[in-house]
């Protein structure tokens, strides 16, 4: 998993093509959340990533979120602690 994650960040973030905003781990799965203006380019970079003997067992999902609502409401907002 560590090797995959390093390769993922290098493929998508080395030139700030995509902004990594979260890594979520739950129910035995890990989800990486990136924001990008070019989903097709992200797909090309993922396909070109080095991998082991077999391709990585990943699922991709892309949604439009120009105001970063998912980040603000689903990831950052639950982190607020009531005083």
ZAMI-825737 format. One record per atom (N, C-alpha, C): x, y, z. Coordinates in steps of 0.001 Angstrom, whole numbers, padded with zeros to 6 digits, always signed. Example, Ala and Ser with C-alpha at 12.3 -4.5 7.8 and 13.67 -1.06 7.14 Angstrom:
+013190-005690+007800+012300-004500+007800+013200-003300+007800+012850-002250+007080+013670-001060+007140+012900+000030+007870
// end
This chain:
+000824-001189+000000+000000+000000+000000+000870+001256+000000+001953+001232+000762+002837+002402+000812+003463+002702-000540+003881+001658-001245+004486+001848-002559+003453+002424-003516+002248+001867-003494+001190+002389-004360+000916+003853-004063+000809+004185-002792+000509+005562-002398+001612+006525-002864+002857+006139-002710+003955+006982-003180+003868+007195-004691+003578+006125-005420+003455+006234-006871+002259+007098-007262+001185+006958-006542-000020+007753-006811+000269+009237-006633+000878+009599-005522+001186+011008-005266+002185+011550-006283+003136+010731-006682+004101+011172-007687+003406+011382-009037+002537+010483-009421+001861+010581-010719+000933+011789-010796+000207+012056-009720-000811+013102-009763-000359+014440-009186+000540+014410-008237+000835+015635-007518+002194+016249-007735+003087+015570-008440+004462+016083-008564+004515+017467-009211+003556+017773-010062+003533+019083-010714+002251+019854-010378+001611+019438-009293+000364+020062-008823-000785+019930-009823-000745+018882-010644-001865+018632-011561-003140+018338-010777-002972+017596-009692-004093+017275-008818-003685+017618-007395-004634+018081-006619-004377+018456-005226-004933+017358-004328-004047+016761-003551-004467+015719-002620-005063+016394-001399-006312+016010-001038-006959+016653+000100-007281+015689+001238-007331+014381+000968-007672+013458+002059-007346+012021+001676-007076+011225+002695-007006+009772+002573-007934+009229+003639-008931+008473+003211-009927+007921+004120-009775+006405+004154-009744+005819+005333-009636+004374+005474-010831+003892+006285-011594+002975+005685-012778+002448+006359-013216+001166+005683-013824+000270+006447-014350-001003+005936-013330-001769+005099-012072-001742+005494-011038-002478+004791-010624-001874+003460-011021-000644+003204-010670+000021+001944-010038+001373+002244-009306+001861+001279-008703+003185+001418-009148+004030+000224-009482+005268+000506-009936+006187-000534-009039+007417-000511-008518+007759-001683-007708+008960-001836-008565+009998-002535-008618+011195-001987-009430+012263-002561-008496+013329-003125-008651+013573-004420-007882+014587-005124-008843+015543-005809-008412+016763-005991-009141+017724-006825-008271+018035-008029-008889+018062-009214-008176+018357-010448-009116+019056-011414-008556+019760-012361-009376+020378-013396-009403+019526-014661-008669+018400-014667-008587+017561-015865-008612+016077-015467-009813+015526-015373-009982+014125-014959-009361+013176-015980-009470+013495-017265-008897+012628-018307-007389+012492-018147-006720+013595-017846-005269+013546-017639-004936+012714-016408-005732+012809-015370-005505+011969-014185-005594+010496-014563-006586+010146-015365-006724+008762-015817-005517+008298-016610-005003+009137-017491-003809+008782-018262-002614+008572-017337-002469+009442-016365-001338+009311-015433-001452+008054-014581-002657+007730-014154-002853+006510-013372-002534+005275-014214-002966+005280-015465-002703+004137-016347-001208+003974-016609-000468+005068-016600+000973+005022-016876+001818+004756-015632+001192+004709-014463+001941+004466-013227+002627+003105-013266+003844+003030-012739+004476+001704-012617+003644+000835-011677+003611-000441-011957+002900-001353-011058+003632-002683-011010+003197-003520-010117+003830-004824-009943+003391-005729-011099+003428-007025-010909+003080-007970-011972+001650-007767-012470+000757-007462-011568-000647-007251-011942-000997-005794-011718-002017-005338-012412-002509-003974-012201-003083-003862-010798-003094-002648-010287-003655-002422-008962-005169-002598-008998-005744-003222-007970-007209-003392-007934-007876-002118-007398-008027-001134-008263-008595+000134-007833-009882+000427-008594-010697+001235-007991-011905+001752-008629-011773+003265-008658-012167+003864-009764-012087+005313-009900-013489+005906-009917-013603+007049-009286-014866+007775-009276-014531+009252-009409-015279+009944-010246-015053+011375-010429-016385+012104-010369-016395+013191-009645-017574+014044-009531-017147+015488-009721-018030+016275-010281-017750+017701-010383-018035+018360-009039-017098+019140-008571-017239+019825-007288-016406+021109-007324-016806+022068-008168-015984+023275-008354-015835+024132-007111-016729+024004-006144-016625+024808-004923-016042+024009-003757-015552+022811-004032-014923+021949-003034-015863+021653-001862-017125+021500-002150-018137+021256-001129-017888+019951-000379-017527+018886-001092-017276+017599-000432-016189+017745+000624-015114+018409+000272-014023+018611+001234-014513+019393+002444-015182+020500+002203-015604+021369+003307-016666+020712+004193-017668+020079+003583-018800+019584+004363-018631+018151+004862-017964+017308+004094-017868+015901+004472-016581+015533+005183-015527+016287+004945-014243+015939+005552-013854+016936+006633-013841+018213+006319-013389+019209+007287-014431+019537+008344-015683+019687+007970-016716+020077+008923-016870+019083+010076-016872+017764+009833-016992+016839+010970-015822+016911+011944-014713+017502+011529-013549+017610+012395-013675+018736+013423-014652+019608+013240-014821+020701+014185-015251+020137+015542-014656+020629+016573-014953+020162+017923-015747+021253+018633-016874+020869+019164-017704+021833+019906-017041+022118+021251-016976+023375+021630-016378+023759+022912-017425+023766+024009
// end
